[in-house]
Amino acid sequence: MDRRSSNADLSAMEYFFNPRSIALIGVSKDIRKPSGRSLNALLKWNYAGKLYPINPNYTEIHGVKCYPSLLEIPGDVDMVIISIPAQSVLEALQQCIAKKVKAVVLFTSGFSEVGPEGQALQEQVTQLARNNNLRILGPNCVGLVNLSKAVMASFANIVDLKPVYPMSLGFVTQSGAFGTLIFAHAVAAGVGFSSFVSVGNEADTEFSDFLSYLLTTPETKVIGGYLEGAKNGAKFRKAAQDALKVQKPIMIMKVGRTGAGARAASSHTGSLAGDDKIYNAFFQQMGIIRIETLAELTSFVIVHRGGRMPHGNNIGILSISGGAGVMMADKSEGLGLNVPEFTGETRRKLETYLPPFGSAKNPVDLTSAAVAEPEMLGRCLRALVADDNIHMIAVAMGFMPHSAPILAKDIIEIYQSTTKPIALITNVFTVSEVINKAIKSIEDAGVPVIKDHLHAIQALYNLSWYSAKLRRHAEIKKEKPAAHSNKEIGKIINTPDALSEFEAKKILSGYGIPITCEALATSADMAVEAARKIGYPVALKIQSAQITHKTEAGGIKLNVASDAKVRAGFKDVISNAKKYMPEAKIQGVLVQEMLKDGVEVIIGTTKDPVFGQVIMFGLGGIFVEALKDVSFRIAPLSRVDAEEMIGEIKGYSVLQGMRGKPPADINALVDIILKVSRLVTDYGDAIKELDINPLMLFADGAKVADALIIKK
């Protein structure tokens, strides 16, 4: 068991990034070898702390005294870099423990990635870390760098690259080689890193540990990541929640979309909840921007470092090319941004400034006339900035030597006069000193400059989405916590037997979830008596925990309208059930009210091995399997989460009312989703899957018509 608290973990992580001294076990004089590159880089970039090379074959390396072993070093050692064969690692770690080292970067491969023998060795590494307050990065990693402190604990080529300013991007990767490729491309695109971490096999520290730490570093403004799969969903969630609190965006490139697919399950929810859908839901819920390409990361960092957030998702587009403007407008609307047509004073101004063959709509087509009259851009841009209905602006403009100084002056002045995000798109293929100087002055003034039209639009969309998520997060903080459970519910859930629909509904009812008026009958006479109290017509449903699909078993009778039909129906469903599954334990027949017409929806839960209880919502009845129009969130949910997942489904218009039907009671639906979330949060260890299908949703209120709870 890992006895370290999260606060202690965070404090220990400090030694990876700000060590006062570094020892290097297995260091080589040959800077071409992985074991020689770290020391060379630490010296090259003037690391300010103490360095202790360790290799019994040398007395000094690159002018630095070399020691035969870690234990012979005088004074404390904060961090140790290990690059020796796997069979020697445990002995080296024991020396680290004896020396009271705080952090170890373990380059060495030959652990869980090579099979059972390596896995066993890695488990010993994990136990040493857990039992001795030692934090270990790796094994099988390319290490980490903290560029602000010249901590070059890596053998990758990234240690040779000149830092780019501002150093605002922190990056964590589960792939060492691909991560370093991302680093190199980002630096080439003008994006500077604060820190970079390759987590390797995650024997001790993991992806989420470094996300959490980077949130605490003032120089890190955006955190990027390459993720194959999280180890600890709760830790990942905590990091994401903290990121929203401190308003630092997390951007994740999550791979493995088609990896595990949908896992086999008894409920609709379990069968529909594939791994990637759950990750998508988690990212959506927690404000994590999921990216597909490296350009999304670099373009966003460039736009974000302007320090501006849009207050809505209306975009204004100015372009010297009509075709480019249309392309950007298509991309904007395809992502979900609004491209409103200009009206009123804005439209009047634009028509005054533009030539007759230009376009004052949105996008604004400046035409080639702007080449001869560069002041036109400034006038039109000021009009868009003054329009309160426009929240962000994309400007696509070419530069010529005669126009560059004028364009630069106008763009800088206008940018500094507003708080709206503005992105300049220009891809200059020139050696003109005048043009290069103008564009550099624009960048130096803080204006985001991006070379690709579509990348700029994607970055502005991501900024808008993240800004909206921050506003929604502020609403979540004001919410009151949901009420806790009825104590009697635990007695039902914790019984050793499987649960029938009747028992499942009792549990739901105990959480304040409205269910149908019903009674369990064990004889035809009891069924008739119950039907009279409920009022005709009624439904008859076989009750057996073993028969989860009652329709297939012939165990349902609907619209039963008389005493005689109740008696006959009772006998039929019992007989059909026994034929369908002779070994099933039959509790009786549920006599249930027939509900009036309403919208059928489904609410379900399933237990994910990483994130725990996952909530699903969608249109119910037969459509859930046919259309798969569902949304997911990770429990516990906030009211904002529930509202968002309802609005996400394509069938949301059905809930709003169609063809003269009144809108469904969305507030009642939100309340029920939250109560289901509370239930599986309280009893997550006992409940494997839950399905409410259908929940009948009316103009005023809702009722559970059928329910299934599968225990672990």
Stockholm file with secondary structure:
# STOCKHOLM 1.0

chainA/1-712         MDRRSSNADLSAMEYFFNPRSIALIGVSKDIRKPSGRSLNALLKWNYAGKLYPINPNYTEIHGVKCYPSLLEIPGDVDMVIISIPAQSVLEALQQCIAKKVKAVVLFTSGFSEVGPEGQALQEQVTQLARNNNLRILGPNCVGLVNLSKAVMASFANIVDLKPVYPMSLGFVTQSGAFGTLIFAHAVAAGVGFSSFVSVGNEADTEFSDFLSYLLTTPETKVIGGYLEGAKNGAKFRKAAQDALKVQKPIMIMKVGRTGAGARAASSHTGSLAGDDKIYNAFFQQMGIIRIETLAELTSFVIVHRGGRMPHGNNIGILSISGGAGVMMADKSEGLGLNVPEFTGETRRKLETYLPPFGSAKNPVDLTSAAVAEPEMLGRCLRALVADDNIHMIAVAMGFMPHSAPILAKDIIEIYQSTTKPIALITNVFTVSEVINKAIKSIEDAGVPVIKDHLHAIQALYNLSWYSAKLRRHAEIKKEKPAAHSNKEIGKIINTPDALSEFEAKKILSGYGIPITCEALATSADMAVEAARKIGYPVALKIQSAQITHKTEAGGIKLNVASDAKVRAGFKDVISNAKKYMPEAKIQGVLVQEMLKDGVEVIIGTTKDPVFGQVIMFGLGGIFVEALKDVSFRIAPLSRVDAEEMIGEIKGYSVLQGMRGKPPADINALVDIILKVSRLVTDYGDAIKELDINPLMLFADGAKVADALIIKK
#=GR chainA/1-712 SS CCCCCHHHHHHHHHHHHSCSEEEEETCCSCTTSHHHHHHHHHHHTTCCSEEEEECTTCSEETTEECBSSGGGSCSCCSEEEECSCGGGHHHHHHHHHHTTCCEEEECCCCSGGGCHHHHHHHHHHHHHHHHTTCEEECSSCCEEEEGGGTEEEECSGGGGSCCCSSEEEEEEESCHHHHHHHHHHHHHTTCEEEEEEECTTCSSSCHHHHHHHHHTCTTCCEEEEEESCCSCHHHHHHHHHHHHHHTCCEEEEECCTTSSCBCCCSSHHHHHCBHHHHHHHHHHHHTEEECSSHHHHHHHHHHHTTCCCCSSSBEEEEESCHHHHHHHHHHHHHHTCBCCCCCHHHHHHHHHHSCTTSBCSSSEECCTHHHHCTHHHHHHHHHHHHCTTCCEEEEECCCCTTTHHHHHHHHHHHHHTCCSCEEEECCCCCCCHHHHHHHHHHHHTTCCEESCHHHHHHHHHHHHHHHHHHHHHHHHHTCCCCCCCCHHHHHHHTSSSCCCHHHHHHHHHHTTCCBCCEEEESSHHHHHHHHHHHCSSEEEEEECTTCCCTTTTTCEEEEECSHHHHHHHHHHHHHHHHHHCTTCCCCEEEEEECCCSCEEEEEEEEEETTTEEEEEEEECTTHHHHHCCEEEEESSCCHHHHHHHHHHSTTHHHHTCCTTCCCCCHHHHHHHHHHHHHHHHHTTTTEEEEEEEEEEECSSCEEECCEEEEEC
#=GC SS_cons         CCCCCHHHHHHHHHHHHSCSEEEEETCCSCTTSHHHHHHHHHHHTTCCSEEEEECTTCSEETTEECBSSGGGSCSCCSEEEECSCGGGHHHHHHHHHHTTCCEEEECCCCSGGGCHHHHHHHHHHHHHHHHTTCEEECSSCCEEEEGGGTEEEECSGGGGSCCCSSEEEEEEESCHHHHHHHHHHHHHTTCEEEEEEECTTCSSSCHHHHHHHHHTCTTCCEEEEEESCCSCHHHHHHHHHHHHHHTCCEEEEECCTTSSCBCCCSSHHHHHCBHHHHHHHHHHHHTEEECSSHHHHHHHHHHHTTCCCCSSSBEEEEESCHHHHHHHHHHHHHHTCBCCCCCHHHHHHHHHHSCTTSBCSSSEECCTHHHHCTHHHHHHHHHHHHCTTCCEEEEECCCCTTTHHHHHHHHHHHHHTCCSCEEEECCCCCCCHHHHHHHHHHHHTTCCEESCHHHHHHHHHHHHHHHHHHHHHHHHHTCCCCCCCCHHHHHHHTSSSCCCHHHHHHHHHHTTCCBCCEEEESSHHHHHHHHHHHCSSEEEEEECTTCCCTTTTTCEEEEECSHHHHHHHHHHHHHHHHHHCTTCCCCEEEEEECCCSCEEEEEEEEEETTTEEEEEEEECTTHHHHHCCEEEEESSCCHHHHHHHHHHSTTHHHHTCCTTCCCCCHHHHHHHHHHHHHHHHHTTTTEEEEEEEEEEECSSCEEECCEEEEEC
//
